[in-house]
């Protein structure tokens, strides 16, 4: 076997020199809303032989607080703590701190051991074997030992996830990789022993893949491959993950209080196997339905540890001599934000969903939106300083992966889209004129456009109004009539995007593993804009969704020539954009925060759950200033370059 020791994936070499985070954005990773006030948290993991040190206290004027408690407020309630079924960042963000994975990422993006102390892969790339460290226990919510974490826990987790009765939203990520996983999920085989996951002995777990996956290790930090104690799972039955008592913990933190719409408390696991790298002793979440409105005031009263500073208040902070020293840029992320046009609207009849459905199946109608949406005007609401730096021209963000030094977005037909500004008022009106001529009286004019927004964000209402006015002014209110509909943060996506209750909506996506396929998942029988329901055909009479699906599947089948694989995926995304199914909007992250966290202590990983972990982080004595942020970033970039050599 080829021994794999802290292997850095080839596909990660292109990752940008920015720390990954989940700050200031209602971000999702195949998932849903996060708290209205979120955090720059991640992890700083250690190996058995090496501890990756966080920033030395005192460096650059940074010092740590004597009170290592992180405090925040939230307005959106989680629906489950069952990490085996959720795809929601707010929910699996908890699990990331409760449960350790086989491997993890350090602050520089290097793959490092976690529950697995070593591992290897067969010469054909199909069989992966992991040696699990001994003595890592499962604990109950009150800190009592329940059992040891063993190889069988990884087998039991996949058996649960691959049971369609449990309706896991992330099962497909794992079952498409593991031999016979999809066949078992679909009921084509019923004997789970035929699925490619085995406990060879108490501390050895083996995965057999359907086909070689060069990015398989990066998948192991996602919830699809989390372990679970099978006996405890049976004891809990349907109550598993419904409360802090119905979970077991083998990670850095234990949930010691869970009172919906009141508070949540995560306490450091005093018996954690790597507790020397856990510095924050408690994370305290307090419910406040007005979180987005009152958060800045709470921060200035030292009642919370971090707050986003949006366009509605950034000038006041910048001009105040005291406040300006408490603010810094937020770090970037690999979440991608785009506006989706819905092919299967399910909203109230008052908004004429069938009328929209006819219109959206017209290419020129969609192209009018594609070139008529002034992204810069909308983005200025969130990013008043240099908003052009946050514009994203592709679904897959720049610098996610490259091949032989060429960024993925510059491959094949996607390159032209990466360089396309998109907004062109004259072109947009020309497309709309063509749509009006083609559609004629098959639709009722004006076409009603339902655009929901999340009330949990302080700028969301203003941004929705800007977009409404901009589009109606461009096309005229006799052509379109935009309805902006407010929804509370709790259950936002379940009530809007997933339910199909929109025409035009801002959505986002974060990568699950280090391969461009991860940015196609949402459009293949997903719950984003339901392109599989399109009635539009190409010049050859083929349904356009079927063409797109074939492009993706052909790219997915190429496992040997990564250059060819990447270019085919790039062409698939280009087809998506050429047909104006979605409109790229912006890159993740950015903006400004006032924070008692140093983001460069956190794990660097654009996929999986590493960036959700608090392990390795400290609470600072004073908010990090912009100059300190710049100094830390420069030091981190230099250290990362050395680490990846």
C-alpha positions in Angstrom: 0.0 0.0 0.0 1.1 3.6 -0.5 1.5 5.1 2.9 -0.2 8.4 3.2 1.3 10.7 5.9 -0.3 14.1 6.2 -1.0 14.2 2.5 -1.7 17.6 1.0 -4.1 17.1 -1.9 -2.8 18.1 -5.3 -6.1 19.8 -5.9 -5.6 22.1 -2.9 -2.4 23.7 -4.2 -4.3 26.5 -5.8 -6.2 27.6 -2.7 -6.0 31.3 -2.1 -4.0 32.8 0.7 -7.0 33.7 2.8 -8.3 32.1 5.9 -11.6 30.3 5.5 -14.4 31.4 7.7 -18.1 31.8 8.1 -18.3 35.4 9.0 -21.1 37.9 8.3 -22.9 35.7 5.8 -26.0 33.6 6.0 -23.9 30.8 4.5 -24.8 27.3 3.6 -22.9 24.2 2.8 -25.6 22.3 0.9 -27.6 23.8 3.6 -29.4 26.5 5.3 -29.3 29.7 7.4 -26.7 30.5 10.1 -27.1 32.8 13.0 -27.8 36.4 12.3 -24.5 37.1 14.1 -21.9 34.5 13.1 -18.3 34.0 13.8 -14.9 33.8 12.2 -14.3 30.5 14.0 -12.4 27.5 12.8 -9.8 25.2 14.2 -6.1 24.8 14.7 -5.5 21.1 14.9 -2.6 19.1 16.2 -1.1 15.7 15.3 0.2 13.1 17.6 3.7 14.3 17.1 3.3 18.0 16.4 1.2 20.8 17.8 0.5 23.7 15.4 0.9 26.8 17.5 -1.6 29.6 17.4 -0.4 33.2 17.3 2.0 33.8 20.1 0.4 36.1 22.7 1.9 39.5 22.5 2.8 39.3 18.8 1.7 42.4 17.0 0.2 43.8 20.1 -2.2 40.9 20.4 -3.0 39.5 23.8 -5.5 37.0 25.1 -8.3 37.6 27.5 -8.3 36.0 30.9 -12.0 35.1 30.3 -11.9 32.5 27.5 -15.7 32.6 26.8 -17.1 33.4 23.4 -20.5 35.1 23.5 -23.0 35.6 20.7 -26.6 36.1 19.9 -28.8 34.3 17.4 -32.3 34.7 16.0 -32.7 31.5 13.9 -33.4 28.3 15.7 -31.9 24.9 14.7 -34.3 22.1 13.8 -32.2 19.2 14.7 -28.8 18.2 16.2 -28.8 14.9 14.2 -25.6 15.4 12.2 -26.2 12.2 10.2 -29.2 13.8 8.4 -28.6 17.6 8.4 -27.1 19.6 5.6 -27.5 22.9 7.4 -24.4 24.9 8.4 -26.0 26.1 11.6 -26.7 22.5 12.6 -23.6 20.7 11.5 -21.6 23.6 12.9 -22.5 22.3 16.3 -21.6 18.7 15.4 -18.2 19.9 14.1 -17.4 20.7 17.7 -19.0 17.6 19.2 -17.6 15.0 16.9 -14.1 14.5 15.6 -13.4 13.1 12.1 -10.8 10.7 10.8 -8.7 13.5 9.4 -8.7 17.3 9.6 -7.0 20.5 8.3 -4.5 22.7 10.1 -4.4 26.5 9.9 -2.4 26.3 6.7 -4.6 23.9 4.8 -2.5 20.8 5.4 -4.3 17.5 5.9 -3.5 16.2 9.3 -4.4 13.2 11.5 -7.4 13.4 13.9 -9.1 10.2 15.0 -7.0 8.4 12.4 -3.4 8.4 13.4 -2.2 7.1 10.0 -3.8 5.8 6.8 -3.0 4.4 3.4 -4.5 3.7 0.0 -4.1 0.8 -2.3 -2.1 1.1 -5.6 -5.3 1.2 -7.6 -6.7 4.0 -5.5 -9.8 2.0 -4.5 -9.2 0.8 -0.9 -8.4 3.3 1.9 -7.4 1.9 5.3 -7.4 4.1 8.5 -5.8 3.2 11.8 -7.8 4.8 14.6 -6.1 6.2 17.7 -6.9 4.2 20.8 -8.4 5.6 24.0 -10.7 8.3 22.5 -14.0 8.0 24.3 -17.6 8.9 23.7 -19.1 11.0 26.5 -22.6 11.8 27.5 -23.8 15.4 27.9 -22.8 15.3 31.6 -19.3 14.1 30.8 -19.7 10.4 31.7 -17.8 7.8 29.6 -20.2 5.8 27.4 -17.8 3.8 25.2 -14.6 4.0 23.3 -14.6 5.4 19.7 -13.8 2.4 17.4 -13.8 1.5 13.8 -17.4 0.0 13.9 -18.7 3.5 14.7 -17.8 4.6 11.1 -19.6 1.6 9.7 -22.7 2.1 11.8 -22.9 5.8 10.8 -23.0 4.9 7.1 -25.5 2.2 7.6 -27.8 4.7 9.2 -27.1 7.4 6.6 -27.6 5.0 3.7 -31.1 4.0 5.0 -33.5 6.2 2.9 -36.0 6.1 5.8 -33.7 8.5 7.7 -33.8 11.0 4.9 -30.2 12.2 5.2 -29.7 15.3 3.2 -26.0 14.4 2.7 -26.2 10.7 2.0 -25.6 11.2 -1.7 -22.2 12.6 -1.1 -21.1 9.4 0.6 -23.1 6.8 -1.3 -21.8 8.0 -4.7 -18.2 7.4 -3.4 -18.5 4.1 -1.5 -18.8 0.8 -3.3 -22.4 -0.4 -3.5 -23.5 2.6 -1.4 -26.0 3.9 -3.9 -27.3 0.4 -4.7 -28.0 -0.2 -1.0 -29.6 3.2 -0.7 -31.9 2.5 -3.6 -32.8 -1.0 -2.4 -31.0 -2.8 -5.2 -29.1 -4.8 -2.5 -30.2 -5.3 1.1 -27.1 -6.8 2.7 -25.1 -3.9 4.2 -22.0 -6.1 4.4 -21.8 -5.7 0.6 -21.2 -2.0 1.0 -17.6 -0.8 0.9 -17.1 0.0 4.6 -15.6 -2.5 7.0 -14.3 -2.6 10.5 -11.3 -4.9 10.0 -10.6 -4.9 13.7 -11.4 -2.7 16.7 -9.2 0.2 15.5 -9.0 -0.3 11.7 -11.7 0.9 9.3 -11.5 0.3 5.6 -13.4 2.1 2.8 -13.7 0.6 -0.7 -14.7 3.1 -3.4 -16.7 2.6 -6.5 -13.9 4.2 -8.5 -10.7 6.1 -7.6 -11.4 9.6 -6.2 -8.4 11.8 -6.0 -10.2 14.0 -3.5 -11.5 11.3 -1.2 -9.6 12.5 1.8 -11.1 15.9 1.6 -14.6 14.3 1.8 -13.8 12.8 5.2 -14.2 16.1 7.0 -17.8 16.4 6.0 -20.8 15.1 8.1 -21.4 12.3 5.7 -18.4 10.5 7.2 -18.9 11.4 10.9 -18.9 8.4 13.3 -21.7 7.4 15.6 -21.9 4.8 18.4 -24.3 2.2 17.1 -25.6 1.0 20.4 -26.4 4.5 21.5 -28.1 5.1 18.2 -30.4 2.1 18.7 -31.2 3.2 22.3 -32.2 6.6 21.1 -34.2 5.6 18.0 -36.1 8.5 16.5 -35.0 10.8 19.4 -31.4 10.7 18.4 -30.2 14.3 17.9 -33.3 16.0 19.3 -31.7 17.2 22.5 -28.2 17.5 24.1 -29.0 14.3 26.1 -29.7 12.3 22.9 -26.2 12.8 21.6 -22.7 11.5 22.4 -19.6 13.5 22.2 -16.0 12.6 21.3 -14.9 16.1 20.2 -13.6 19.2 21.8 -16.9 20.4 23.2 -20.0 19.1 24.9 -23.4 20.8 24.8 -24.3 21.5 28.4 -27.3 23.7 27.8 -29.9 23.5 25.0 -33.0 25.6 25.5 -34.6 26.5 22.2 -35.3 30.3 21.8 -33.3 30.9 25.0 -29.7 29.8 25.0 -27.2 27.1 24.0 -23.9 26.5 25.8 -21.0 24.5 24.5 -18.4 23.6 27.2 -14.9 22.4 26.7 -14.7 18.6 27.0 -12.3 18.2 30.0 -11.5 14.7 29.0 -10.9 15.4 25.3 -7.9 13.5 23.8 -6.3 16.8 22.5 -7.5 19.2 25.1 -4.2 21.0 25.1 -5.3 22.7 21.9 -8.7 23.8 23.3 -8.4 27.3 24.7 -11.9 28.7 24.6 -13.7 27.2 27.6 -17.2 28.0 26.7 -19.3 29.2 23.8 -22.5 30.9 24.9 -25.3 31.5 22.4 -28.2 33.6 23.6 -31.4 33.9 21.7 -32.5 37.4 20.6 -35.1 37.7 17.9 -33.7 41.2 17.1 -30.1 39.9 17.0 -29.3 41.6 13.7 -30.5 44.9 15.0 -29.1 45.0 18.5 -25.8 43.1 17.9 -23.6 46.2 17.6 -24.9 47.7 20.8 -24.4 44.4 22.6 -20.8 44.2 21.3 -20.0 47.7 22.6 -21.4 46.7 26.0 -19.1 43.6 26.0 -22.1 41.3 25.9 -21.0 39.5 22.7 -17.6 38.8 21.2 -18.1 39.6 17.5 -20.4 41.6 15.3 -20.6 42.3 11.6 -20.5 45.9 10.6 -22.6 46.5 7.5 -23.1 49.3 5.1 -25.7 51.0 7.2 -23.1 51.6 10.0 -19.6 51.3 8.5 -19.2 55.0 8.0 -20.0 55.7 11.6 -17.4 53.1 12.8 -14.7 54.3 10.4 -15.1 58.0 11.3 -15.1 57.4 15.1 -11.5 57.5 16.5 -12.3 54.8 19.1 -14.5 52.5 17.0 -12.2 52.6 14.0 -9.6 50.9 16.0 -12.0 48.0 16.9 -12.8 47.1 13.3 -11.1 44.9 10.7 -11.8 43.2 7.4 -13.6 39.9 7.5 -11.9 37.1 5.8 -12.9 35.5 2.5 -14.6 32.1 2.1 -15.3 29.7 -0.7 -19.1 30.0 -0.4 -20.4 31.3 -3.7 -23.5 33.5 -4.0 -25.7 33.7 -7.0 -29.3 34.5 -8.0 -31.3 31.6 -9.2 -34.3 31.7 -11.5 -36.8 29.0 -10.4 -38.2 26.6 -13.0 -40.8 25.1 -10.7 -42.4 27.8 -8.7 -44.7 26.7 -5.9 -45.8 30.0 -4.3 -49.3 31.3 -3.8 -51.6 31.5 -6.8 -51.9 35.2 -6.2 -48.5 35.6 -7.7 -49.3 33.5 -10.8 -46.6 30.8 -10.6 -47.7 29.2 -13.8 -47.3 32.5 -15.6 -43.7 32.8 -14.3 -43.1 29.1 -15.3 -43.9 29.9 -19.0 -41.8 33.0 -19.0 -38.7 31.5 -17.3 -38.6 28.7 -19.9 -37.9 31.3 -22.5 -34.1 31.8 -23.1 -34.4 35.5 -24.0 -36.5 36.2 -20.8 -33.7 34.7 -18.7 -31.0 36.4 -20.6 -32.7 39.7 -19.9 -32.4 39.1 -16.2 -28.9 37.8 -16.6 -27.7 41.0 -18.3 -30.2 43.3 -16.6 -29.4 42.6 -13.0 -27.0 45.3 -11.8 -24.9 43.2 -9.4 -22.7 46.1 -8.4 -25.7 48.3 -7.3 -27.0 45.4 -5.1 -23.6 44.5 -3.7 -22.9 48.2 -2.7 -25.6 47.7 0.0 -23.5 45.1 1.7 -20.0 46.2 0.6 -19.9 50.1 0.2 -16.1 50.1 0.1 -14.8 48.6 -3.2 -17.8 46.4 -3.9 -16.2 45.5 -7.3 -13.6 43.4 -5.5 -16.4 41.0 -4.3 -18.1 40.5 -7.6 -18.1 36.8 -8.7 -18.5 35.9 -12.3 -18.7 32.2 -12.0 -20.5 29.7 -9.8 -17.2 28.0 -8.8 -15.2 30.8 -7.1 -11.8 31.8 -8.4 -8.7 30.0 -6.9 -10.8 27.0 -5.6 -8.7 24.5 -7.6 -6.3 24.7 -10.6 -4.6 22.4 -13.0 -1.0 22.9 -13.9 -1.2 26.5 -12.8 -4.4 27.4 -14.7 -7.3 28.4 -12.5 -10.4 26.3 -13.0 -12.5 29.3 -14.0 -10.1 30.0 -16.9 -10.5 26.6 -18.5 -12.5 25.8 -21.6 -15.7 27.8 -22.3 -15.9 29.0 -18.7 -13.0 31.4 -19.3 -15.1 33.9 -21.2 -17.7 33.9 -18.4 -15.0 34.5 -15.8 -14.1 37.7 -17.7 -17.6 38.9 -18.5 -19.1 41.8 -16.5 -22.6 40.6 -17.4 -24.5 43.8 -16.7 -25.4 45.6 -19.9 -28.7 47.6 -19.8 -29.0 47.9 -23.6 -28.4 44.2 -24.1 -30.8 43.3 -21.4 -33.6 45.4 -22.9 -32.9 43.9 -26.3 -33.3 40.4 -24.9 -36.5 41.4 -23.1 -37.9 42.8 -26.3 -37.2 39.5 -28.0 -38.9 37.6 -25.1 -42.0 39.8 -25.3 -42.2 39.1 -29.1 -41.7 35.4 -28.6 -44.0 34.9 -25.6 -46.7 37.3 -26.8 -50.0 36.5 -25.2 -48.9 33.1 -23.8 -48.1 35.0 -20.6 -49.8 37.8 -18.7 -47.9 41.0 -18.6 -46.5 42.2 -16.3 -44.9 39.0 -15.2 -45.0 38.8 -11.4 -41.5 38.1 -9.9 -41.5 36.8 -6.3 -38.2 37.6 -4.5 -38.0 36.5 -0.8 -35.4 37.8 1.6 -34.2 36.8 5.1 -35.1 39.4 7.8 -32.2 38.1 9.9 -29.7 40.2 8.0 -29.6 44.0 8.7 -29.1 45.0 5.0 -31.4 42.4 3.3 -34.5 44.5 3.2 -32.6 47.4 1.7 -30.9 45.2 -0.9 -34.2 43.7 -1.9 -35.6 47.2 -2.4 -32.6 48.2 -4.5 -33.0 45.2 -6.8 -36.7 45.6 -7.1 -36.4 49.2 -8.2 -33.4 48.6 -10.4 -35.1 45.8 -12.4 -38.5 47.5 -12.6 -36.9 50.8 -13.8 -34.9 48.9 -16.4 -37.7 46.8 -17.9 -40.7 48.9 -17.0 -43.5 48.0 -14.6 -45.7 46.9 -17.6 -43.2 44.1 -18.2 -42.3 42.8 -14.7 -43.7 43.4 -11.2 -41.3 42.4 -8.4 -42.7 41.4 -5.1 -40.2 41.3 -2.2 -41.4 39.0 0.5 -39.9 39.0 4.0 -39.3 35.7 5.8 -37.9 35.1 9.4 -34.5 33.4 9.7 -35.8 30.3 11.4 -36.6 27.8 8.7 -35.8 30.4 6.0 -34.6 28.1 3.3 -37.1 25.4 4.1 -39.9 27.9 3.6 -38.5 29.6 0.5 -35.8 27.9 -1.7 -36.4 24.3 -0.8 -40.2 24.8 -1.1 -39.8 26.4 -4.5 -41.5 29.6 -3.2 -39.7 32.1 -5.3 -39.1 33.3 -8.8 -35.8 35.1 -8.4 -33.7 34.6 -5.2 -30.2 35.0 -3.8 -28.8 31.6 -2.8 -25.4 30.2 -1.9 -23.3 27.1 -1.8 -20.1 25.9 -0.2 -17.9 23.1 -1.4 -17.9 19.7 0.3 -14.6 18.4 -1.2 -11.7 19.4 -3.3 -13.1 18.8 -6.8 -15.2 21.0 -9.2 -17.9 18.4 -9.1 -19.0 19.8 -5.7 -20.3 22.9 -7.4 -22.6 20.9 -9.7 -24.4 18.9 -7.0 -27.1 21.6 -6.4 -28.3 21.6 -10.0 -28.5 17.8 -10.4 -31.9 16.9 -8.9 -31.3 19.3 -6.1 -33.5 21.9 -4.4 -32.1 25.1 -5.8 -33.9 26.1 -8.9 -35.2 22.8 -10.2 -33.8 22.9 -13.7 -34.8 19.3 -14.2 -38.3 20.6 -14.7 -37.4 22.8 -17.7 -39.4 22.3 -20.9 -36.8 24.1 -23.0 -35.0 22.2 -25.8 -31.9 23.0 -27.8 -31.5 23.2 -31.5 -31.4 19.4 -31.7 -34.6 19.0 -29.8 -32.9 17.8 -26.6 -34.1 18.9 -23.3 -31.5 21.3 -22.0 -31.4 19.9 -18.5 -30.6 16.5 -20.0 -27.8 18.1 -22.0 -26.3 19.7 -18.8 -26.7 16.4 -16.9 -24.8 14.6 -19.6 -22.0 17.1 -19.5 -21.6 16.7 -15.8 -21.8 12.9 -15.9 -19.2 12.7 -18.6 -16.8 14.9 -16.6 -17.5 12.9 -13.5 -16.5 9.7 -15.4 -13.0 11.0 -16.2 -10.8 9.8 -13.2 -7.4 9.7 -14.8 -6.8 12.8 -16.8 -7.5 15.6 -14.3 -6.9 18.3 -16.9 -9.5 16.8 -19.1 -11.9 16.3 -16.2 -11.6 19.9 -15.0 -12.1 21.3 -18.5 -15.2 19.2 -19.0 -16.6 20.5 -15.7 -15.7 24.0 -16.8 -17.7 23.5 -20.0 -20.6 22.2 -18.0 -20.7 25.3 -15.9 -20.3 27.4 -19.0 -23.4 25.7 -20.4 -25.3 26.6 -17.2 -24.4 30.2 -17.5 -24.9 30.4 -21.3 -28.4 29.4 -20.7 -28.8 31.9 -17.8 -30.2 29.4 -15.3 -28.4 31.4 -12.6 -26.6 34.7 -12.3 -23.3 34.7 -10.5 -23.3 37.4 -7.8 -20.4 37.6 -5.4 -17.7 35.7 -3.5 -18.2 34.6 0.1 -16.9 36.5 3.1 -15.7 40.0 3.0 -17.1 43.1 4.7 -16.0 44.2 8.1 -16.3 42.9 11.7 -15.5 44.0 15.2 -14.2 40.8 16.8 -12.3 39.3 19.7 -11.1 36.5 17.4 -8.0 36.1 15.3 -9.1 34.4 12.1 -5.6 33.3 11.3 -5.7 30.9 14.3 -8.4 29.0 12.5 -8.2 26.0 10.2 -7.9 26.7 6.5 -10.3 24.5 4.6 -12.9 25.6 2.0 -14.8 22.3 2.4 -15.9 20.0 5.2 -16.5 21.2 8.8 -13.0 22.2 9.9 -13.8 25.9 9.6 -16.7 25.5 12.0 -14.5 24.3 14.9 -13.5 26.4 17.9 -10.6 24.2 18.7 -7.3 26.2 18.5 -9.0 29.6 18.9 -8.5 32.2 21.6 -10.6 35.1 22.9 -8.5 38.3 22.5 -8.2 40.9 25.2 -9.1 43.6 22.7 -10.8 43.7 19.3 -8.4 43.1 16.5 -7.5 46.2 14.6 -7.2 46.5 10.8 -3.4 46.8 11.1 -3.1 43.8 13.4 -5.3 41.9 10.8 -2.9 42.9 8.0 0.1 41.9 10.0 -1.4 38.5 10.9 -2.4 37.9 7.4 1.1 38.6 6.1 2.7 36.4 8.7 0.2 33.6 7.9 0.7 33.8 4.2 4.5 33.5 4.6 4.1 30.6 7.1 1.6 28.8 4.8 4.0 29.0 1.8 6.7 27.3 3.9 4.2 24.8 5.3 3.1 23.7 1.8 6.6 23.2 0.3 
